[in-house]
Amino acid sequence: MIKNIVNKINSKTSSLCLIDEPLKKHTTYGIGGPAELMIFPKNKKDLINAIQIINDNKMELTILGSGSNVLISDNGIKGAVISLKNTLKNIEVSGNNLYAECGAMLGRIVKLAVKNNLIGLENLNGVPGTLGGALIMNAGAWGGEISENLVCVELINSKNELKKIPKNEIDFSYRKSSFTKNDILLSADFNLKKAKDDIISENFVKAQTGRKNSQPLNKRSAGSLFKNPKNNSAGKLIDEAGLKGYSIGDAKISEKHANFFINDGKASSNDMLKLIKKAHDTVKEQFSIKLELEVKLMGFNENEIEGLC
Ligand SMILES: Cc1cc2nc3c(=O)[nH]c(=O)nc-3n(C[C@H](O)[C@H](O)[C@H](O)COP(=O)(O)OP(=O)(O)OC[C@H]3O[C@@H](n4cnc5c(N)ncnc54)[C@H](O)[C@@H]3O)c2cc1C
């Protein structure tokens, strides 16, 4: 069946199709088993055609940006995984407006805004990932969030329709958006303000320095593992629970930042999941606070992740 689908995609698009592609090659964690079928579309038309073929064949579909906010099971992901990290890269600035496609890296978008003296995105300097991932996660840092100056998002919905959704029809909150699992984000428009070059540059540098000082950037991670509870810090709670530096196999809670769970070698998804549960349950026992995951778990079965999601 998979070979049939690959043939169909190859005949209609110039996408690269890989069978049983190890997903650990496509995540910042370096963890993850095979994707039954992994597709790298070359452009928007390829993407739309590939989605149509996958839907027609009733295959499950997962979208991956640059894989910087996911923990994928060593059993991999069933169905098709479409990677957008090599496509939809266009970014344009016109006056105060910035348009970017969802495969563009956030870092490039932020730099272009700063270069054009546009204020509003510079606090996100250093957040890895694509624009698509940032919008789904409502990525944020140092008080700024990607949704702040958003005007609209272009996407493909579950009926395979191309839609432009204005911001007032999307709910954004802390590391959360109301897009559905079937929405595939293609591009977004932002309206920013002109500001003095020195204010923007100062924020831009502060964001990067703050990150370097507080996060284990030389280790493989997916950023903050848990969301911060209201008026509290997940890292502080995990630290106070005595778990800084705690490890299971090669999965380790960073000594530098207790909300960064790192792959310190060849951690399996199982080691990481056990470590996540250990921190989750210990914080719950000691402080009666239920931590909520920020990182998205993919490919695990319900029993494995019971109590976490
Ligand atoms: C060292 C480090 C530091 C980090 N610091 C921060 C930080 O300061 N603030 C912060 O908010 N995050 C941070 N993160 C987390 C991560 O960088 C962000 O969540 C990022 O926005 C994810 O983008 P991505 O392209 O890697 O998404 P992925 O991890 O590939 O995907 C994340 C989710 O988005 C979905 N998705 C991705 N693209 C699309 C699309 N086009 N259409 C539909 N769905 C899509 C995926 O299915 C998945 O559910 C950090 C991560 C690391 C490794």
Ligand as a Chemical Component Dictionary entry (heavy atoms), coordinates in Angstrom:
data_LIG
# 
_chem_comp.id                   LIG 
_chem_comp.type                 NON-POLYMER 
_chem_comp.pdbx_formal_charge   0 
_chem_comp.three_letter_code    LIG 
# 
loop_
_chem_comp_atom.comp_id 
_chem_comp_atom.atom_id 
_chem_comp_atom.alt_atom_id 
_chem_comp_atom.type_symbol 
_chem_comp_atom.charge 
_chem_comp_atom.model_Cartn_x 
_chem_comp_atom.model_Cartn_y 
_chem_comp_atom.model_Cartn_z 
_chem_comp_atom.pdbx_ordinal 
LIG C1  C1  C 0 16.976 24.941 22.912 1  
LIG C2  C2  C 0 15.504 25.239 22.727 2  
LIG C3  C3  C 0 14.991 26.422 23.221 3  
LIG C4  C4  C 0 13.619 26.708 23.060 4  
LIG N1  N1  N 0 13.148 27.896 23.546 5  
LIG C5  C5  C 0 11.844 28.204 23.388 6  
LIG C6  C6  C 0 11.318 29.452 23.870 7  
LIG O1  O1  O 0 12.032 30.302 24.412 8  
LIG N2  N2  N 0 9.996  29.704 23.679 9  
LIG C7  C7  C 0 9.165  28.801 23.060 10 
LIG O2  O2  O 0 7.958  29.104 22.912 11 
LIG N3  N3  N 0 9.635  27.621 22.594 12 
LIG C8  C8  C 0 10.943 27.302 22.735 13 
LIG N4  N4  N 0 11.416 26.104 22.275 14 
LIG C9  C9  C 0 10.477 25.130 21.668 15 
LIG C10 C10 C 0 10.374 25.238 20.118 16 
LIG O3  O3  O 0 11.510 25.855 19.594 17 
LIG C11 C11 C 0 9.132  26.007 19.678 18 
LIG O4  O4  O 0 7.951  25.421 20.178 19 
LIG C12 C12 C 0 9.042  26.063 18.136 20 
LIG O5  O5  O 0 8.132  27.074 17.813 21 
LIG C13 C13 C 0 8.637  24.735 17.479 22 
LIG O6  O6  O 0 8.794  24.869 16.070 23 
LIG P1  P1  P 0 9.113  23.588 15.150 24 
LIG O7  O7  O 0 9.100  24.019 13.735 25 
LIG O8  O8  O 0 10.374 22.931 15.615 26 
LIG O9  O9  O 0 7.855  22.702 15.475 27 
LIG P2  P2  P 0 7.794  21.109 15.671 28 
LIG O10 O10 O 0 8.491  20.750 16.945 29 
LIG O11 O11 O 0 8.228  20.417 14.446 30 
LIG O12 O12 O 0 6.223  20.911 15.856 31 
LIG C14 C14 C 0 5.558  21.432 16.982 32 
LIG C15 C15 C 0 4.051  21.256 16.765 33 
LIG O13 O13 O 0 3.619  22.076 15.676 34 
LIG C16 C16 C 0 3.028  21.296 14.627 35 
LIG N5  N5  N 0 3.405  21.936 13.364 36 
LIG C17 C17 C 0 4.632  22.365 12.979 37 
LIG N6  N6  N 0 4.552  23.008 11.803 38 
LIG C18 C18 C 0 3.250  22.987 11.421 39 
LIG C19 C19 C 0 2.518  23.493 10.291 40 
LIG N7  N7  N 0 3.101  24.190 9.313  41 
LIG N8  N8  N 0 1.187  23.261 10.238 42 
LIG C20 C20 C 0 0.553  22.583 11.219 43 
LIG N9  N9  N 0 1.193  22.082 12.303 44 
LIG C21 C21 C 0 2.512  22.291 12.412 45 
LIG C22 C22 C 0 3.558  19.878 14.835 46 
LIG O14 O14 O 0 2.656  18.921 14.329 47 
LIG C23 C23 C 0 3.673  19.825 16.362 48 
LIG O15 O15 O 0 2.400  19.556 16.922 49 
LIG C24 C24 C 0 12.770 25.786 22.402 50 
LIG C25 C25 C 0 13.314 24.595 21.893 51 
LIG C26 C26 C 0 14.659 24.315 22.039 52 
LIG C27 C27 C 0 15.217 23.049 21.477 53 
# 
loop_
_chem_comp_bond.comp_id 
_chem_comp_bond.atom_id_1 
_chem_comp_bond.atom_id_2 
_chem_comp_bond.value_order 
_chem_comp_bond.pdbx_ordinal 
LIG C1  C2  SING 1  
LIG C2  C3  SING 2  
LIG C2  C26 DOUB 3  
LIG C3  C4  DOUB 4  
LIG C4  N1  SING 5  
LIG C4  C24 SING 6  
LIG N1  C5  DOUB 7  
LIG C5  C6  SING 8  
LIG C5  C8  SING 9  
LIG C6  O1  DOUB 10 
LIG C6  N2  SING 11 
LIG N2  C7  SING 12 
LIG C7  O2  DOUB 13 
LIG C7  N3  SING 14 
LIG N3  C8  DOUB 15 
LIG C8  N4  SING 16 
LIG N4  C9  SING 17 
LIG N4  C24 SING 18 
LIG C9  C10 SING 19 
LIG C10 O3  SING 20 
LIG C10 C11 SING 21 
LIG C11 O4  SING 22 
LIG C11 C12 SING 23 
LIG C12 O5  SING 24 
LIG C12 C13 SING 25 
LIG C13 O6  SING 26 
LIG O6  P1  SING 27 
LIG P1  O7  DOUB 28 
LIG P1  O8  SING 29 
LIG P1  O9  SING 30 
LIG O9  P2  SING 31 
LIG P2  O10 DOUB 32 
LIG P2  O11 SING 33 
LIG P2  O12 SING 34 
LIG O12 C14 SING 35 
LIG C14 C15 SING 36 
LIG C15 O13 SING 37 
LIG C15 C23 SING 38 
LIG O13 C16 SING 39 
LIG C16 N5  SING 40 
LIG C16 C22 SING 41 
LIG N5  C17 SING 42 
LIG N5  C21 SING 43 
LIG C17 N6  DOUB 44 
LIG N6  C18 SING 45 
LIG C18 C19 SING 46 
LIG C18 C21 DOUB 47 
LIG C19 N7  SING 48 
LIG C19 N8  DOUB 49 
LIG N8  C20 SING 50 
LIG C20 N9  DOUB 51 
LIG N9  C21 SING 52 
LIG C22 O14 SING 53 
LIG C22 C23 SING 54 
LIG C23 O15 SING 55 
LIG C24 C25 DOUB 56 
LIG C25 C26 SING 57 
LIG C26 C27 SING 58 
# 
